[in-house]
Amino acid sequence: MNHGKNNLIIEAFQKIDRTNFVLPEYKNSADLDIPLPIGFGQTISQPTTVRMMLEWLDTKPGEKVLDIGSGSGWTTALLSQIVGPKGKVYAVELVPELKKFGQENCQRIGVNNAEFFIAGGKIGLEKFAPYDRILVSASADRFPKEILDQLKVGGKLIIPIENTIFEIEKDKKNLKTIRHQGFVFVPLIES
């Protein structure tokens, strides 16, 4: 495992306090390693799961990242810290109230290399594709091919499908897939 990558993730977790992304009634639970409700049937994921997903995603400084199901904005803020000032994070959320919640949370802590969007008719955000990395933070019930089309060759996608997190690397001819089983996510809401 690349040690530099882990340092970027460790630094992001140290700088981006999860407390800033939970509802007021859950502030005292923000340090616990559990998912917490953020309203509208959605959650802020448990820190251990987010850390693993970020390690598998292997984001590097300067990259362009799509964060699907941005919710409270926590993963968006972590990714924005990892990609740094030369990178960019595009956050997509279907629930307008959660898009606003996540955007305000990120603005409040000074995240300025992320943009927030309401999900349209198709999954992802074709307008700014292709992306170096795509992170999906809710469980799809099928593999959404349209996301793969938005990923650069050489890019990486992390997506939960049912109770498995798929780590997918795209090269010119095919996909390299690693399955990480035994996870539970809220469902990915498709418009």
C-alpha positions as CSV (number, residue, x, y, z in Angstrom):
1,M,0.0,0.0,0.0
2,N,1.3,3.4,-1.0
3,H,2.3,5.2,2.2
4,G,2.0,8.7,0.8
5,K,-1.6,8.1,-0.1
6,N,-2.4,7.0,3.4
7,N,-0.8,10.2,4.7
8,L,-3.1,12.3,2.5
9,I,-6.1,10.4,3.9
10,I,-4.9,10.7,7.5
11,E,-4.3,14.4,7.1
12,A,-7.8,14.9,5.5
13,F,-9.4,13.1,8.5
14,Q,-7.4,15.2,10.9
15,K,-8.3,18.5,9.2
16,I,-12.0,17.8,8.3
17,D,-13.9,17.3,11.5
18,R,-17.0,15.1,11.0
19,T,-18.7,17.1,13.8
20,N,-19.2,19.9,11.2
21,F,-21.2,17.6,9.0
22,V,-23.8,16.0,11.3
23,L,-27.1,17.3,12.5
24,P,-27.0,19.3,15.8
25,E,-28.7,16.5,17.7
26,Y,-25.9,14.1,16.7
27,K,-22.9,16.4,17.5
28,N,-22.0,14.3,20.6
29,S,-22.0,11.1,18.5
30,A,-19.8,12.5,15.7
31,D,-16.7,10.9,17.0
32,L,-18.2,7.4,17.1
33,D,-17.5,4.9,14.4
34,I,-21.1,4.6,13.3
35,P,-23.3,5.9,10.5
36,L,-25.5,8.8,11.6
37,P,-28.9,10.0,10.2
38,I,-28.8,13.3,8.2
39,G,-32.5,13.3,7.3
40,F,-34.5,12.2,4.2
41,G,-33.6,8.5,4.9
42,Q,-29.9,9.2,4.3
43,T,-26.9,8.9,6.6
44,I,-23.3,10.2,7.0
45,S,-21.3,7.0,6.6
46,Q,-19.2,5.4,9.4
47,P,-15.6,6.8,9.4
48,T,-14.0,3.4,9.0
49,T,-16.0,2.6,5.9
50,V,-15.2,6.1,4.4
51,R,-11.5,5.7,5.1
52,M,-11.4,2.3,3.4
53,M,-13.3,3.6,0.4
54,L,-10.9,6.6,0.1
55,E,-7.9,4.2,0.3
56,W,-9.4,2.0,-2.5
57,L,-10.2,5.2,-4.5
58,D,-6.5,6.2,-4.3
59,T,-7.1,9.9,-5.2
60,K,-4.1,12.0,-5.9
61,P,-3.5,15.7,-5.6
62,G,-4.6,17.7,-8.7
63,E,-7.3,15.1,-9.8
64,K,-10.8,15.7,-10.8
65,V,-13.3,13.7,-8.7
66,L,-17.0,13.1,-8.9
67,D,-18.7,12.5,-5.5
68,I,-22.1,10.9,-6.1
69,G,-24.5,11.0,-3.1
70,S,-22.6,13.8,-1.4
71,G,-25.2,14.0,1.4
72,S,-23.8,16.1,4.3
73,G,-20.7,17.1,2.3
74,W,-18.3,15.2,4.5
75,T,-16.8,13.0,1.7
76,T,-16.7,16.0,-0.6
77,A,-14.7,17.9,2.0
78,L,-12.3,15.0,2.6
79,L,-11.8,14.6,-1.2
80,S,-11.3,18.3,-1.6
81,Q,-8.5,18.2,1.1
82,I,-6.9,15.2,-0.7
83,V,-6.9,16.7,-4.2
84,G,-5.7,20.0,-2.9
85,P,-5.9,23.5,-4.5
86,K,-5.1,22.2,-8.0
87,G,-7.8,19.5,-7.9
88,K,-11.6,19.8,-8.1
89,V,-14.5,17.9,-6.6
90,Y,-17.9,17.8,-8.2
91,A,-20.6,16.8,-5.6
92,V,-23.9,15.4,-6.8
93,E,-26.9,14.9,-4.6
94,L,-30.5,14.1,-5.5
95,V,-32.2,15.6,-2.4
96,P,-32.2,19.4,-2.8
97,E,-32.2,19.9,1.0
98,L,-29.2,17.6,1.4
99,K,-27.4,19.4,-1.5
100,K,-27.9,22.7,0.4
101,F,-26.8,21.1,3.7
102,G,-23.6,19.7,2.2
103,Q,-22.8,22.8,0.3
104,E,-23.3,25.0,3.4
105,N,-21.2,22.6,5.6
106,C,-18.3,22.8,3.1
107,Q,-18.5,26.6,2.7
108,R,-18.5,27.0,6.5
109,I,-15.2,25.3,6.9
110,G,-13.6,27.0,3.8
111,V,-13.8,24.3,1.1
112,N,-13.4,26.2,-2.1
113,N,-12.4,23.6,-4.7
114,A,-15.8,21.8,-4.7
115,E,-19.0,22.5,-6.6
116,F,-22.4,21.1,-5.7
117,F,-25.1,20.0,-8.1
118,I,-28.6,18.5,-8.0
119,A,-28.6,15.1,-9.7
120,G,-30.4,15.2,-13.1
121,G,-32.1,12.5,-15.1
122,K,-29.0,10.4,-15.4
123,I,-26.7,9.1,-12.7
124,G,-23.5,11.1,-12.3
125,L,-22.6,14.4,-13.9
126,E,-21.8,14.1,-17.6
127,K,-21.2,17.9,-18.1
128,F,-17.7,17.8,-16.6
129,A,-16.7,14.2,-17.5
130,P,-14.4,12.4,-17.7
131,Y,-13.2,12.2,-14.1
132,D,-10.0,10.7,-12.7
133,R,-11.9,9.2,-9.7
134,I,-15.6,8.6,-9.0
135,L,-16.9,7.8,-5.5
136,V,-20.5,6.6,-5.0
137,S,-21.6,6.8,-1.3
138,A,-24.9,4.9,-1.6
139,S,-25.8,1.4,-2.7
140,A,-27.0,0.9,-6.3
141,D,-29.1,-2.2,-7.0
142,R,-27.5,-2.6,-10.4
143,F,-24.2,-1.6,-12.0
144,P,-24.8,1.9,-13.6
145,K,-22.9,1.7,-16.9
146,E,-23.5,5.5,-17.4
147,I,-21.1,6.2,-14.5
148,L,-18.4,4.1,-16.1
149,D,-18.7,6.2,-19.3
150,Q,-17.9,9.3,-17.2
151,L,-14.6,7.8,-15.9
152,K,-11.3,8.5,-17.7
153,V,-9.2,5.6,-19.0
154,G,-6.8,4.9,-16.1
155,G,-9.4,6.2,-13.7
156,K,-11.0,4.4,-10.7
157,L,-14.5,4.0,-9.5
158,I,-15.7,2.9,-6.0
159,I,-19.3,1.9,-5.9
160,P,-21.4,-0.1,-3.4
161,I,-23.8,-2.5,-5.1
162,E,-26.1,-4.2,-2.6
163,N,-23.7,-5.3,0.2
164,T,-20.5,-5.3,-1.8
165,I,-18.2,-2.3,-2.5
166,F,-16.8,-2.6,-6.0
167,E,-13.3,-1.2,-6.7
168,I,-13.1,-0.8,-10.5
169,E,-10.1,0.4,-12.5
170,K,-10.7,1.3,-16.2
171,D,-8.1,0.7,-18.8
172,K,-8.2,0.9,-22.6
173,K,-9.6,-2.6,-23.1
174,N,-11.3,-3.8,-20.0
175,L,-12.1,-3.3,-16.3
176,K,-10.2,-4.6,-13.4
177,T,-12.6,-5.3,-10.5
178,I,-12.0,-6.1,-6.9
179,R,-15.0,-6.9,-4.6
180,H,-15.1,-5.9,-0.9
181,Q,-18.0,-7.7,0.7
182,G,-20.0,-7.2,3.9
183,F,-21.0,-3.6,3.9
184,V,-24.4,-1.9,4.4
185,F,-25.3,1.4,2.7
186,V,-28.5,3.4,2.3
187,P,-29.9,2.9,-1.2
188,L,-28.8,5.1,-4.1
189,I,-31.9,7.1,-5.1
190,E,-32.2,7.4,-8.8
191,S,-34.4,10.1,-10.2
